[in-house]
C-alpha cells in the first residue's frame, strides 16, 4: 500500500479563477450526494459543480474511491466526541447518537460503512473514543469485540432507518400509511393461525417512535456488555 490520501500533500496554490482545495472538493461531493445519492457523485460531476476541469481534481486525489473515503471521514468530523472521563456508558451513548444523527443527515454515508474501517483522521478519532470507552469496561483482549458489538447495533439500526426513509420516498407511503395499507392482508394471514406470537405483539405492544426504539435498543446492548 502506497501513501494514503490523508498523508499526501495538496498541490501548491496558484492563481486561478476557480481555486481548489481537497476540503472544497470533498464538501462539494458531499453536497451532490446529499441531493442525489452516491450516483450523483463522480469526479467529472464534482469538477463541473466546482467550475473546474476534471483533470484538475487529480492533483488532489487519484481515484473516486479516495474521494469516497474522504467524504466518509468528513461525516465523521461532524460527530462530537465525548470528553475524557465521561464514563463508558455515557461515552458509548454519545458516540452512538452522534453517529446516527450524522448518518441521517447524509443518508449515503450508510452505503459506505460496514466493510473495512475508514482510516481517515476523524474516523480514527471516533474509533479511539470507542476503544477508550471499552477499556473502562473490559480487558484489552475484549476491547475489539466490545466495540464491534456496539457498532454493529448502531450501523444496523441506522441502515434500517435510512431504508425506511428511502422506501417512504419511493412509494409515497410513510411507515404509518404503509402499515394501514398492509393491515387487511395481515389480518387474513393472522386468521390462518400460523403467526400467533406476531399477531399478539403487533396488537398489544406500544408503538414507539424511532428515537425511542434506537435509545432502548442501545441500552439493551450496553446492559448486555456487563453480564
C-alpha positions as CSV (number, residue, x, y, z in Angstrom):
1,X,0.0,0.0,0.0
2,X,1.4,3.4,-1.0
3,X,1.0,6.7,0.6
4,X,-2.6,7.3,1.6
5,X,-4.6,10.3,0.6
6,X,-4.5,11.8,4.1
7,X,-0.7,11.8,4.1
8,X,-0.4,13.2,0.6
9,X,0.2,16.9,0.3
10,X,-2.1,19.1,-1.8
11,X,-0.7,20.9,-4.8
12,X,0.7,24.3,-4.2
13,X,-1.9,27.1,-4.5
14,X,-1.8,29.0,-7.8
15,X,-3.7,32.0,-9.2
16,X,-6.8,30.7,-10.9
17,X,-10.4,31.8,-11.4
18,X,-11.5,28.6,-9.6
19,X,-9.3,27.9,-6.6
20,X,-9.5,24.3,-5.4
21,X,-8.6,22.5,-2.2
22,X,-9.2,19.0,-1.0
23,X,-11.7,20.2,1.5
24,X,-13.6,22.2,-1.1
25,X,-13.7,19.1,-3.4
26,X,-15.0,16.9,-0.6
27,X,-17.6,19.4,0.6
28,X,-18.9,19.7,-3.0
29,X,-19.1,16.0,-3.4
30,X,-21.0,15.7,-0.1
31,X,-23.5,18.3,-1.3
32,X,-24.1,16.3,-4.5
33,X,-24.5,13.1,-2.6
34,X,-26.9,14.7,-0.1
35,X,-29.0,15.9,-3.0
36,X,-28.9,12.9,-5.3
37,X,-27.2,10.0,-3.6
38,X,-23.9,8.4,-4.5
39,X,-24.9,8.0,-8.1
40,X,-24.7,11.8,-8.3
41,X,-21.0,11.7,-7.4
42,X,-18.2,11.3,-9.9
43,X,-15.0,13.2,-10.5
44,X,-16.5,14.8,-13.6
45,X,-19.7,15.9,-11.8
46,X,-17.8,17.3,-8.9
47,X,-15.5,19.2,-11.2
48,X,-18.5,20.6,-13.1
49,X,-20.1,21.7,-9.9
50,X,-16.8,23.5,-9.0
51,X,-16.5,25.1,-12.4
52,X,-13.2,23.3,-13.0
53,X,-11.8,20.8,-15.4
54,X,-11.9,17.1,-14.3
55,X,-8.1,16.8,-14.7
56,X,-7.5,19.4,-12.0
57,X,-9.0,17.2,-9.4
58,X,-6.4,14.6,-9.9
59,X,-3.8,16.8,-8.3
60,X,-5.8,16.4,-5.1
61,X,-6.9,12.7,-5.3
62,X,-6.1,9.8,-7.5
63,X,-9.4,7.9,-7.7
64,X,-13.1,8.1,-7.0
65,X,-12.5,5.6,-4.1
66,X,-10.2,8.2,-2.5
67,X,-12.9,10.8,-2.8
68,X,-15.5,8.5,-1.2
69,X,-13.0,7.8,1.7
70,X,-12.6,11.5,2.2
71,X,-16.3,12.0,2.2
72,X,-16.8,9.4,4.9
73,X,-14.1,10.9,7.0
74,X,-15.8,14.3,6.6
75,X,-19.0,12.9,8.0
76,X,-17.1,11.5,11.0
77,X,-15.8,15.0,11.5
78,X,-19.3,16.1,12.3
79,X,-19.6,13.7,15.2
80,X,-18.8,15.3,18.6
81,X,-16.7,13.1,20.7
82,X,-17.2,12.5,24.4
83,X,-14.9,14.3,26.8
84,X,-12.3,12.2,28.6
85,X,-13.6,10.8,31.8
86,X,-17.2,10.7,30.6
87,X,-17.7,7.1,31.7
88,X,-18.0,4.2,29.4
89,X,-21.8,4.0,29.2
90,X,-22.3,7.7,28.6
91,X,-19.5,7.7,26.1
92,X,-20.9,4.9,24.1
93,X,-24.3,6.6,24.1
94,X,-22.9,9.9,22.9
95,X,-20.9,8.2,20.1
96,X,-23.9,6.2,19.0
97,X,-26.3,9.1,18.9
98,X,-23.7,11.3,17.1
99,X,-23.2,8.6,14.5
100,X,-27.0,8.2,14.0
101,X,-27.6,11.9,13.7
102,X,-24.8,12.4,11.1
103,X,-25.9,9.4,9.1
104,X,-29.5,10.6,8.9
105,X,-28.2,14.0,7.7
106,X,-26.1,12.2,5.0
107,X,-28.0,9.0,4.0
108,X,-25.3,8.0,1.5
109,X,-22.9,7.5,4.5
110,X,-24.7,4.3,5.4
111,X,-23.9,2.9,1.9
112,X,-20.2,3.3,2.6
113,X,-19.8,1.8,6.0
114,X,-19.7,-1.7,7.3
115,X,-16.7,-3.1,5.5
116,X,-13.1,-2.3,6.3
117,X,-12.8,0.6,8.7
118,X,-12.1,4.1,7.3
119,X,-8.6,5.2,8.1
120,X,-9.1,9.0,8.0
121,X,-8.1,11.0,11.0
122,X,-11.7,11.8,12.1
123,X,-12.8,8.1,11.7
124,X,-9.8,7.1,13.7
125,X,-10.7,9.6,16.4
126,X,-14.2,8.1,16.6
127,X,-12.6,4.6,16.9
128,X,-10.2,5.9,19.5
129,X,-13.1,7.2,21.6
130,X,-15.0,4.0,21.2
131,X,-12.0,1.9,22.4
132,X,-11.3,4.3,25.3
133,X,-14.8,3.7,26.5
134,X,-14.4,-0.1,26.1
135,X,-11.2,-0.2,28.1
136,X,-13.0,1.2,31.1
137,X,-15.3,-1.8,30.9
138,X,-13.3,-4.8,29.9
139,X,-9.8,-6.2,29.5
140,X,-7.7,-5.2,26.5
141,X,-8.2,-8.6,24.8
142,X,-12.0,-8.0,24.7
143,X,-12.0,-4.3,23.5
144,X,-12.3,-5.1,19.8
145,X,-15.3,-7.4,20.4
146,X,-17.0,-4.8,22.7
147,X,-16.6,-2.0,20.1
148,X,-17.7,-4.3,17.3
149,X,-20.8,-5.3,19.3
150,X,-21.9,-1.7,19.9
151,X,-21.1,-0.5,16.4
152,X,-22.9,-3.4,14.8
153,X,-26.1,-2.5,16.5
154,X,-25.7,1.2,15.7
155,X,-24.9,0.7,12.0
156,X,-27.7,-1.9,11.6
157,X,-30.2,0.4,13.2
158,X,-29.2,3.4,11.2
159,X,-29.3,1.4,7.9
160,X,-32.8,0.2,8.8
161,X,-34.0,3.8,9.4
162,X,-32.5,5.0,6.2
163,X,-34.0,2.1,4.3
164,X,-37.4,3.1,5.7
165,X,-36.9,6.8,4.7
166,X,-36.0,5.7,1.2
167,X,-39.0,3.4,0.9
168,X,-41.3,6.2,2.0
169,X,-39.9,8.4,-0.7
170,X,-40.1,5.8,-3.4
171,X,-43.6,4.5,-2.6
172,X,-45.1,7.8,-1.4
173,X,-46.2,6.0,1.8
174,X,-44.7,6.7,5.2
175,X,-44.4,3.9,7.7
176,X,-47.9,4.5,9.2
177,X,-49.5,4.7,5.8
178,X,-47.8,1.5,4.7
179,X,-49.0,-0.3,7.9
180,X,-52.5,0.8,7.1
181,X,-52.3,-0.4,3.5
182,X,-51.0,-3.8,4.7
183,X,-53.4,-4.3,7.6
184,X,-56.1,-6.2,5.7
185,X,-53.5,-8.6,4.3
186,X,-52.0,-9.2,7.7
187,X,-55.5,-9.9,9.2
188,X,-56.0,-12.6,6.6
189,X,-52.6,-14.1,7.3
190,X,-53.2,-14.0,11.1
191,X,-56.6,-15.7,10.6
192,X,-54.7,-18.8,9.4
193,X,-53.4,-19.3,13.0
194,X,-49.8,-19.7,11.8
195,X,-48.5,-16.5,13.4
196,X,-49.9,-16.2,16.9
197,X,-46.9,-14.5,18.5
198,X,-46.5,-11.9,15.8
199,X,-50.2,-11.1,16.0
200,X,-50.1,-10.7,19.7
201,X,-47.1,-8.5,19.7
202,X,-48.4,-6.2,17.0
203,X,-51.8,-6.0,18.7
204,X,-50.6,-5.4,22.3
205,X,-47.2,-3.8,22.1
206,X,-46.8,0.0,22.3
207,X,-45.7,1.6,19.0
208,X,-42.7,3.7,20.0
209,X,-41.1,6.3,17.7
210,X,-37.7,5.6,16.1
211,X,-35.8,7.8,18.6
212,X,-37.2,5.8,21.5
213,X,-36.6,2.4,19.8
214,X,-33.0,3.4,19.0
215,X,-32.3,4.5,22.5
216,X,-33.9,1.5,24.1
217,X,-32.1,-0.9,21.8
218,X,-28.8,0.7,22.5
219,X,-29.4,0.5,26.3
220,X,-30.1,-3.2,26.0
221,X,-26.8,-3.7,24.1
222,X,-24.9,-1.7,26.7
223,X,-26.6,-3.6,29.6
224,X,-25.5,-6.8,27.9
225,X,-21.9,-5.8,28.0
226,X,-21.8,-6.0,31.8
227,X,-23.1,-9.6,32.0
